[in-house]
Amino acid sequence: MVTRQLPKPAELLELLQFKKPEFDGRKRRLAAALTIDDLRSIAKRRTPKAAFDYTDGGAEGELSLTRARQAFQDVEFHPGILKPAPDVDTRVDILGGPSALPFGIAPTGFTRLMQTEGEVAGAGAAAAAGIPFTLSTLGTTSIEGVRDVTRREPQGPVPGRNWFQLYVMRDREISYELTRRAAAAGFDTLHFTVDTPVAGARLRDKRNGFSIPPQLTLGTIINAIPRPWWWFDFLTTPKLEFASLSSTGGTVGELLDAAMDPTISYDDLAVIRDLWPGKIVIKGVQNVEDSLRLRDAGVDGIVLSNHGGRQLDRAPIPFHLLPDVRKAVGDDFTVMIDTGIMNGADIVASVALGADFTLIGRAYLYGLMAGGRAGVNRTIEILRGEIERTMRLLGVSTLAELEPKHVTQLARLAPIPR
């Protein structure tokens, strides 16, 4: 029999601890976001459909994006036991410099469309965290603007670094001038992008009538009614434009068409290589043969990527490709990976299977849409926590200890033998 008694007032006070209310709506919603998917849900509520779908969507049936994310979910970890890892070191040296974490921010176009702070928020958060930030050719903050943001930001655990993503445009002189400007601004790595000879068929954008700047229709007005904050920011901040290309003239459509060129070749790579004084990596590699050829051509590294599932639908899954590429090119060649990363465990699995570094695109943009600079900080904070926790649970203290033995890629999609 349990003895019953009246509760003592002092004991009740110990049990009834009321949480201090947070009156700042942004802080409250970001604190409630425990995963990148939580940030995505907040972003969807706060962003007009056309802008959100531009970020969230992929090409055609979006199979490449779905499969890339599924590949990371289809991972089995193999932890070691009785291997204490109370302190973990997430630092990595990549392309001649340090990064406090094994990921950086990928290049994204039209970024201020998602939230008005755009690349300023991304570059600032990256510098504060000590990770690289990559500016897109189609960015909405200039090369020099991103440089200035990084210089102003109090430095994180390691110095902030800027990388530049280059499209080789039909008018080659535009690309050459962007290359020179990025070098002059102190960007240390160039991402030469090769997976966009033509634009992918992004059907969500077509259905939404997506354009830059946004065009008002009855549908966009109805969609905007519950999101007045986005329109207030959009209408009371500087004009949305391609900042690094603003001097080239032409309509947005003409600039996009100029950015895609099916004639780019190894000859163009040679010219850019001569112009660029820093490290150069090729972004958009999707098979072993090209990886080997690029290594032999003398580039500094590659990014296994299908452009976030936004170009060729049904393209190879970068995470599935990673082990074969690493085995083929050897341990001394830099291999990075993007597409589908939504969790710090995805990053840990990539490093274990041979990636030197990873890049996040949508995960960063979900944070941006959810809360501007503070939202990007939250993205980095969530991923950092997931990386550290996964490493501890695996029993490893440093990234160098991660090996293929820690990960099994489960086969959901397997080739039919021929």
C-alpha positions, 0 to 999 in steps of 0.5 A: 500500500502506498502511503498518501499525503497532502503535497507540501507547498515547497515541493509543488513549487519545485515541480511547477517551474514555469518557462520564461516567456519569449516575446521575440517572435523570431527567437521563439520560432527559431528556438522551436526548430530542432531540425532542418525540416522544422526550419523548412516548415517555418520557411514555407509558412512565411514565404510566398509560394513562388519564392518558396517553390523556387528554393524547394523544388527540383527539375521535372518530376523531382526524382533526382532530389527525392532520391538524393535525400532518400540515399542519406536516409538509407544509411546504417551506421556502425558505432564502436563501443567503449571508445569514449569521445567526450570531446570531438574536433570538427575542424578540417583543412580544405583547399588550402585553408581551415574550416571549423566544420566539414561543410560550407554554404553552397552557391545559390542564385536569387538569394534575396528573393527568399529573404531580403538579407540574402547573401549578407546573412549567409556570408556573415553567418558563415564567417562567424562560424568559421566556414566557407561561403560560396557566392553564385554568379547569379547572386543578389549581392555583389562580389565586393559586397560579400567581401565587405560583409566577411571583413566586418564580421567578428571572426569565428574559430577560424577565419571566414573564407569566400568562394566564387561559383562561375558560370561560363557565359555566352559572352566569355568576357563577362565570365572573365571579368567576374573571375578577375573581380573575385580574385581581386576581392580575395576569394580563394577558390573558384567553383567552375560549374559544368552541369548547366549547358541548358536550364533544367525544366523546373516545373514548379516555377513554370506553374507559379509564373516565377520571375525576377522581379516577382510579377503580381497576379491575382494568385500571388496577391491572394498568396501574399495576404497572410505574409505581409512581412515578406512583401514589406521587406521586398518593397522597402529594400534595394531593388532585387537584381543580379548584383554581379551582372547589373552592369551587363544590361539586358532583361533577366531572361536574357541574362539567364539565357546568357548564363547557360552555354552548351558549348563550354569545354575543356578549352574554357576550363584552361582559359579560366585556370590561367586567369584564376590565381587560387584553387579551382574545383569543378562543380557538377561532376557525375561519373567516375570517368570525368572525375579521373579526367579532371584529376589528370587535368590538374584541377584542385578538386571536384564537387559531386553534384547534380545541381540539387536535382535542378538540372537533369532529372534521374541524374546519378545520386552523388552520395551513391557515386562517392565511394567509387569516385574516391576509390578511383581518384585516390586519397590525395585528390579533393572530393566534395559533395552536395545535394540532399543534405538535410542532417548533420548525420548526412555530412558525417556519412559523407566524410566516412565514405571519402568526402573531404567536404560537403556543401549545403544549399537548401538547408541554408535557404530554409534557415534564411527564409525562417529568420534571416541571419538568425535563421542561418545561424540556427541552420549551422547550429543544428547541423553542428549539434547533429555532427558532434552527436553522431560522432560521439555516438560512433565513438570517434573524436576527429573527422579523420577517424571516420572510415567506410567501416562506419557506414553501410549504404542500403540498396533501395535502388539497385541497377538491373544486371545486364 
